[in-house]
Amino acid sequence: MTETGAPPAHSRLPAGTTCWVLTNGMAGFESQVLGVAEALGLAPEVKRVSPAPPFKWMAPWGPAQPNEAVAPPWPDLLIASGRQSIPYARMIGRKSGGRTFTAILQDPRVDPAKFDFVWAPAHDRLTGPNVLSTAVSPHRLTRERLAREATHFEPQVAHLPHPRVAVLIGGTNAVYRLTEEVAARLGKDLAAIADKGAGLMVTPSRRTGEKQTQILMETLKDKPALVWDGTGANPYFGFLGQADAVIVTCDSVNMVGEAAFTGKPVHVVELEGGSPKFRRFLDAIYATGAARPFRGELESWVYEPLNATEEIADAIAARFAAKRAQSKKG
């Protein structure tokens, strides 16, 4: 499947640079590759691959299954993410004679030296001369989008007092559990914050759970709080744009990272469970000063907003230019 990404902003790369972004179509991967391409000022072609067995099973180590959408002419720049994309990235690098600059987001699970550039989150502990690591992940969030979404949702939250707190609720995943008991405790903590004068903007997710969401809604029904019921436009970015502070559950690296992009104090609710990798992520983001564990109280502090998207785009642009200069010399 092929689509075209957003219109380009000011490009960091030469005029006419062609770009593909390649994933298996999962929203998390696609948001990251599109965010970086857009930060580079490019309008990429969106390529999605879904190899069938046995190619699916052999990824990322095996060959790429033939795909009519992944064919010449090869792009100047390929940005790929996800295990299923790696065989195609290797193939494109090889068939283009090395002309295509291959950039991989996330640990490719093969030698990073096979590509021109690799970004991996710091908690993956991937190293190499062409590897960049950051505490948070890239995304499509921009200052302009935050401002636009904040304006769009202002009428819905105009009745809420300041400080306004965006409450981003994830849910149970492979390593964390958001139980009904945890939801009840969190609801009481949020109610107490509201009783002290804060306005709450709460957005559950699909993983939160029906009963858990109902507990939160019931606990906050008489408070200065707006809890999204899942209908209409998703207010997630609007709430972030309106927020004076953020409370976010720990189960999503992307949610925590997007919260830290706002420059507003980020309070992280650590759920039951966990893993060494998530522990490393949380400790790393606490070390940046952007976030602190949520202890039932709102705190106030100042930090430099985290923006891995721009850092990754800068690194790709620099390496892309260096490769082009080297090829001209050769």
C-alpha positions in Angstrom: 0.0 0.0 0.0 1.3 3.4 -0.9 0.2 6.9 0.3 1.7 10.3 0.5 2.5 11.9 3.8 1.8 15.5 5.0 2.9 18.5 2.9 6.6 19.5 3.5 7.7 22.2 5.8 11.1 23.8 5.3 13.3 20.9 4.2 16.6 20.0 5.9 17.6 18.1 2.8 18.3 19.1 -0.8 15.3 20.1 -3.0 13.7 17.2 -4.7 14.9 14.6 -2.2 12.5 11.6 -2.4 11.6 9.7 0.7 9.7 6.5 1.6 8.5 5.6 5.1 8.1 1.8 5.5 6.3 -0.1 8.3 3.9 -2.9 8.9 1.2 -0.3 9.3 1.1 -0.4 13.1 0.2 3.1 14.4 3.1 3.4 16.8 5.7 2.7 14.1 4.0 4.8 11.5 3.7 7.8 13.8 7.4 7.7 14.4 8.6 7.4 10.8 6.1 10.1 9.6 7.1 12.4 12.4 10.8 12.2 11.5 10.1 12.6 7.8 7.9 15.6 8.4 10.5 17.1 10.7 12.9 16.8 7.8 10.5 18.8 5.7 9.6 15.9 3.4 6.3 14.6 2.0 7.1 10.9 2.1 5.5 8.0 0.2 3.9 5.7 2.8 4.7 2.0 2.2 3.1 -0.7 4.3 4.2 -4.3 4.2 2.6 -7.4 5.7 4.7 -10.4 4.6 3.1 -13.9 4.8 4.7 -16.9 6.5 7.4 -18.0 6.3 8.8 -14.5 5.4 6.9 -13.1 8.5 8.5 -15.6 10.8 12.0 -15.0 9.4 12.0 -11.2 9.8 14.2 -9.4 10.6 16.9 -11.9 9.6 15.4 -13.4 6.5 14.7 -12.2 2.9 12.0 -9.8 1.9 8.9 -11.2 0.4 8.3 -9.7 -3.1 5.9 -6.8 -2.9 4.9 -4.8 -6.0 4.7 -1.6 -4.0 8.3 -1.9 -2.9 10.0 -1.5 -6.3 12.2 0.8 -8.3 12.7 3.7 -8.7 14.3 3.6 -5.2 14.0 6.7 -3.0 16.9 8.9 -1.9 15.9 8.3 1.7 14.2 5.3 3.4 12.9 5.6 7.0 11.7 2.2 8.3 10.5 0.9 11.6 9.5 -2.5 12.9 10.7 -6.0 12.6 8.8 -6.7 9.3 10.3 -3.7 7.6 14.0 -4.7 8.1 14.3 -7.3 5.3 12.9 -4.6 2.9 15.3 -2.0 4.2 18.3 -4.3 3.6 17.0 -5.2 0.2 16.5 -1.5 -0.9 20.0 -0.6 0.4 21.5 -3.5 -1.7 19.4 -3.1 -4.9 19.9 0.7 -4.9 23.7 0.1 -4.9 23.9 1.9 -1.6 22.5 5.1 -3.1 19.4 5.0 -0.9 20.2 6.3 2.6 18.6 3.8 5.0 17.5 5.1 8.4 16.0 2.6 10.9 13.9 3.7 13.9 13.9 1.2 16.8 16.4 -1.6 17.3 16.6 -3.5 14.0 17.6 -6.7 15.8 20.4 -7.2 13.2 23.8 -5.5 13.0 23.2 -1.7 12.9 26.1 -1.4 10.5 23.9 -2.8 7.8 22.2 0.6 7.6 23.3 4.3 7.3 21.6 5.4 10.5 19.7 3.8 13.4 17.8 5.4 16.2 16.9 3.4 19.3 15.5 4.4 22.7 18.1 4.6 25.4 16.5 1.8 27.4 17.3 -0.6 24.6 21.0 -0.1 25.2 21.9 -0.4 21.5 25.3 1.1 20.6 27.3 1.7 17.5 29.0 4.5 15.5 25.9 5.2 13.5 23.4 4.7 16.4 21.6 7.6 18.1 19.8 7.0 21.4 17.4 9.3 23.2 15.3 9.0 26.4 12.0 9.5 24.5 10.7 8.4 21.1 9.9 10.5 18.0 6.3 11.5 17.2 4.2 13.7 15.0 3.4 16.3 17.7 4.5 19.9 16.9 4.1 23.2 18.7 1.7 24.3 15.9 -0.4 21.2 16.4 -0.5 21.6 20.2 -1.7 25.2 19.7 -4.3 24.3 17.1 -5.7 21.4 19.1 -5.8 23.6 22.3 -7.8 26.2 20.5 -10.2 23.6 19.0 -11.0 22.1 22.4 -11.1 25.3 24.4 -14.9 25.5 24.4 -15.1 22.0 25.9 -12.8 22.8 28.8 -13.6 26.5 29.3 -15.6 25.8 32.5 -12.6 24.1 34.1 -10.5 26.0 36.6 -6.7 26.4 36.4 -4.5 24.7 36.9 -5.8 22.4 34.2 -4.4 18.9 34.4 -4.3 16.5 31.4 -4.8 13.0 32.7 -3.7 10.4 30.2 -4.8 6.9 31.1 -3.3 3.9 29.3 -4.1 0.4 30.7 -3.1 -3.2 30.9 -0.4 -4.4 28.5 2.2 -7.2 28.4 4.0 -5.9 31.5 1.7 -3.6 33.4 -1.8 -4.0 34.9 -4.4 -1.4 35.5 -6.8 -3.2 37.8 -10.1 -2.0 39.1 -8.4 -1.4 42.5 -5.7 0.7 41.0 -8.3 2.7 39.0 -10.2 3.3 42.3 -7.1 4.6 44.0 -6.2 6.8 41.1 -9.7 8.1 41.0 -9.5 9.1 44.7 -6.2 10.8 44.1 -7.6 12.8 41.2 -10.7 13.7 43.1 -8.5 15.1 45.9 -6.6 17.2 43.4 -9.8 18.5 42.0 -11.0 19.4 45.5 -7.9 21.6 45.9 -8.9 23.6 42.9 -7.5 21.9 39.8 -9.5 21.2 36.6 -9.1 17.7 35.2 -9.1 16.7 31.5 -9.2 12.9 31.5 -8.7 10.8 28.4 -8.9 7.0 28.8 -7.6 4.7 26.1 -8.8 1.5 24.5 -6.7 -0.5 27.0 -8.0 1.2 30.1 -11.0 -1.2 30.4 -14.7 -0.5 30.6 -15.0 -1.1 34.3 -11.9 1.0 35.1 -13.1 3.9 33.0 -16.5 3.7 34.7 -14.8 3.8 38.1 -13.0 7.0 37.1 -16.1 8.6 35.6 -18.2 7.8 38.7 -15.5 9.0 41.1 -15.1 12.3 39.3 -18.7 13.0 38.3 -19.3 15.8 40.8 -15.8 17.3 40.4 -14.5 20.0 38.0 -13.5 17.2 35.5 -14.1 16.3 31.9 -13.7 12.6 31.2 -13.8 11.7 27.5 -16.4 9.0 26.9 -14.9 7.7 23.6 -17.3 9.5 21.3 -16.5 12.3 18.9 -13.0 13.6 18.2 -10.2 12.3 20.4 -9.2 15.2 22.7 -5.8 13.8 23.6 -3.7 16.5 21.9 -6.2 19.2 22.8 -5.9 18.3 26.5 -2.1 18.3 26.2 -2.3 21.8 24.6 -4.6 23.1 27.3 -2.7 21.5 30.2 -0.8 23.3 33.0 0.4 19.9 34.2 0.1 16.3 33.0 -0.6 13.1 34.9 0.2 10.0 32.7 0.3 6.3 33.4 3.6 4.6 32.9 2.6 1.8 30.4 3.2 3.8 27.2 6.6 5.1 26.2 4.9 7.3 23.6 2.4 8.9 25.9 5.1 9.8 28.5 7.3 11.1 25.8 4.6 13.3 24.2 3.7 14.6 27.6 7.4 15.6 28.1 7.3 17.5 24.8 4.8 20.0 26.3 7.3 21.4 28.8 4.7 21.1 31.5 5.3 19.1 34.7 4.8 15.4 34.0 3.6 13.2 36.8 4.0 9.5 36.1 1.6 6.9 37.6 3.5 3.7 38.0 1.1 0.8 37.6 1.4 -2.7 39.0 4.0 -4.9 37.2 6.8 -3.7 35.0 10.0 -4.9 33.3 13.7 -4.1 33.3 13.3 -2.3 30.0 10.4 -0.1 31.3 12.3 0.5 34.5 15.3 1.8 32.5 13.0 4.1 30.5 11.3 5.5 33.6 14.6 6.1 35.4 16.0 7.8 32.3 13.1 10.2 31.9 13.2 11.0 35.5 16.9 11.8 35.1 16.1 14.4 32.4 14.0 16.4 34.9 10.9 16.3 32.7 9.0 13.8 34.8 8.6 12.6 38.4 6.6 9.7 40.0 3.1 10.7 40.9 2.6 10.7 44.6 -1.0 12.0 44.8 0.0 15.7 44.7 0.5 18.2 42.0 4.1 19.5 41.9 5.5 22.4 39.9 8.9 22.5 38.2 10.6 23.8 35.0 12.6 21.8 32.4 13.6 22.0 28.8 10.9 20.2 26.7 12.1 16.9 25.2 12.1 16.7 21.4 13.7 13.5 20.1 12.0 14.0 16.7 14.1 17.1 15.9 17.2 15.5 17.3 16.8 12.5 15.1 15.9 14.6 12.0 19.1 16.7 12.5 21.2 13.5 12.8 19.8 12.0 9.6 20.2 15.3 7.7 23.9 15.5 8.8 24.7 11.9 7.9 22.7 12.1 4.6 24.8 15.2 3.6 28.0 13.5 4.6 27.2 10.4 2.5 26.3 12.5 -0.5 29.5 14.5 -0.2 31.5 11.3 0.1 29.9 9.7 -3.0 30.7 12.8 -5.0 34.3 12.5 -4.0 34.3 8.9 -5.0 
